[in-house]
Amino acid sequence: MVVDQMSNPLRPLKFMPWRSLFQAALLTALIIIFLEFVLLVATQQFPDLKGFIDEVLATSLDVLLIVAAGVGVGALAVIILERLGCPTMNTNSLWGLVACIFLIFLVRRLFPLPALLFDIDPTHIVSMIVGVFWKGRSYWRW
């Protein structure tokens, strides 16, 4: 029996709460898409706001805002997962959440939606992982 468990390292994947993880990732993506839509409409309605955003993004604050957006997405996903009442949250489920967020935003790239706050690039992904594990640090199991 012990040999069987050790020979299949992917066995824990079968018992992860995938439904809750995908629901949290999808709800996170919908919130981010809504915020991006509001930001897009606001910049079209108020040209001064667009000029201000362009000036801020032209400075070195650009990288800081990208990292903050990624950390925010990761933390938001964990908060939503907690609110959904995920039964088994541990390190594996946090990694599963990262994978689900990645897949949802990868599918989002298929649609012609502007990515103003979060996109699939290395800086956003790494900062999203930091956000997930920063907010979910109480669920780490050593």
Contacts in CASP RR format, 6 or more apart in sequence:
PFRMAT RR
TARGET T0000
AUTHOR 0000-0000-0000
METHOD contacts of the structure
MODEL  1
MVVDQMSNPLRPLKFMPWRSLFQAALLTALIIIFLEFVLLVATQQFPDLK
GFIDEVLATSLDVLLIVAAGVGVGALAVIILERLGCPTMNTNSLWGLVAC
IFLIFLVRRLFPLPALLFDIDPTHIVSMIVGVFWKGRSYWRW
5 11 0 8 1.000
12 92 0 8 1.000
15 88 0 8 1.000
16 88 0 8 1.000
16 92 0 8 1.000
16 93 0 8 1.000
16 96 0 8 1.000
17 86 0 8 1.000
17 87 0 8 1.000
17 88 0 8 1.000
17 93 0 8 1.000
18 100 0 8 1.000
20 81 0 8 1.000
20 84 0 8 1.000
20 85 0 8 1.000
20 86 0 8 1.000
20 87 0 8 1.000
21 81 0 8 1.000
21 86 0 8 1.000
21 93 0 8 1.000
21 96 0 8 1.000
21 97 0 8 1.000
21 99 0 8 1.000
21 100 0 8 1.000
22 100 0 8 1.000
22 104 0 8 1.000
23 84 0 8 1.000
24 77 0 8 1.000
24 78 0 8 1.000
24 80 0 8 1.000
24 81 0 8 1.000
24 84 0 8 1.000
24 86 0 8 1.000
24 97 0 8 1.000
24 100 0 8 1.000
25 77 0 8 1.000
25 97 0 8 1.000
25 100 0 8 1.000
25 101 0 8 1.000
25 103 0 8 1.000
25 104 0 8 1.000
26 104 0 8 1.000
27 80 0 8 1.000
28 73 0 8 1.000
28 74 0 8 1.000
28 76 0 8 1.000
28 77 0 8 1.000
28 80 0 8 1.000
28 101 0 8 1.000
28 104 0 8 1.000
29 101 0 8 1.000
29 104 0 8 1.000
29 105 0 8 1.000
29 108 0 8 1.000
31 76 0 8 1.000
32 73 0 8 1.000
32 76 0 8 1.000
32 117 0 8 1.000
32 118 0 8 1.000
33 108 0 8 1.000
33 113 0 8 1.000
35 117 0 8 1.000
36 113 0 8 1.000
36 114 0 8 1.000
36 115 0 8 1.000
36 116 0 8 1.000
36 117 0 8 1.000
39 116 0 8 1.000
39 117 0 8 1.000
40 114 0 8 1.000
40 116 0 8 1.000
42 49 0 8 1.000
43 49 0 8 1.000
43 50 0 8 1.000
43 53 0 8 1.000
44 50 0 8 1.000
56 62 0 8 1.000
56 65 0 8 1.000
57 65 0 8 1.000
63 123 0 8 1.000
66 123 0 8 1.000
66 124 0 8 1.000
66 127 0 8 1.000
67 123 0 8 1.000
67 127 0 8 1.000
68 127 0 8 1.000
69 117 0 8 1.000
69 118 0 8 1.000
69 124 0 8 1.000
69 127 0 8 1.000
70 118 0 8 1.000
70 124 0 8 1.000
70 127 0 8 1.000
70 128 0 8 1.000
70 130 0 8 1.000
70 131 0 8 1.000
71 127 0 8 1.000
71 128 0 8 1.000
71 130 0 8 1.000
71 131 0 8 1.000
71 134 0 8 1.000
72 128 0 8 1.000
72 131 0 8 1.000
73 101 0 8 1.000
73 117 0 8 1.000
73 118 0 8 1.000
73 124 0 8 1.000
73 128 0 8 1.000
73 131 0 8 1.000
74 101 0 8 1.000
74 128 0 8 1.000
74 129 0 8 1.000
74 131 0 8 1.000
74 132 0 8 1.000
74 135 0 8 1.000
75 131 0 8 1.000
75 132 0 8 1.000
75 134 0 8 1.000
75 135 0 8 1.000
77 97 0 8 1.000
77 101 0 8 1.000
77 128 0 8 1.000
77 132 0 8 1.000
78 94 0 8 1.000
78 97 0 8 1.000
78 131 0 8 1.000
78 132 0 8 1.000
78 135 0 8 1.000
78 136 0 8 1.000
79 135 0 8 1.000
81 89 0 8 1.000
81 97 0 8 1.000
82 89 0 8 1.000
86 93 0 8 1.000
89 136 0 8 1.000
89 139 0 8 1.000
90 139 0 8 1.000
90 140 0 8 1.000
90 141 0 8 1.000
91 139 0 8 1.000
91 140 0 8 1.000
91 141 0 8 1.000
93 139 0 8 1.000
94 132 0 8 1.000
94 133 0 8 1.000
94 136 0 8 1.000
94 139 0 8 1.000
94 140 0 8 1.000
97 132 0 8 1.000
98 128 0 8 1.000
98 129 0 8 1.000
98 132 0 8 1.000
101 128 0 8 1.000
101 132 0 8 1.000
102 120 0 8 1.000
102 125 0 8 1.000
105 118 0 8 1.000
105 119 0 8 1.000
105 120 0 8 1.000
106 120 0 8 1.000
108 115 0 8 1.000
109 115 0 8 1.000
109 119 0 8 1.000
109 120 0 8 1.000
118 124 0 8 1.000
118 128 0 8 1.000
133 140 0 8 1.000
END
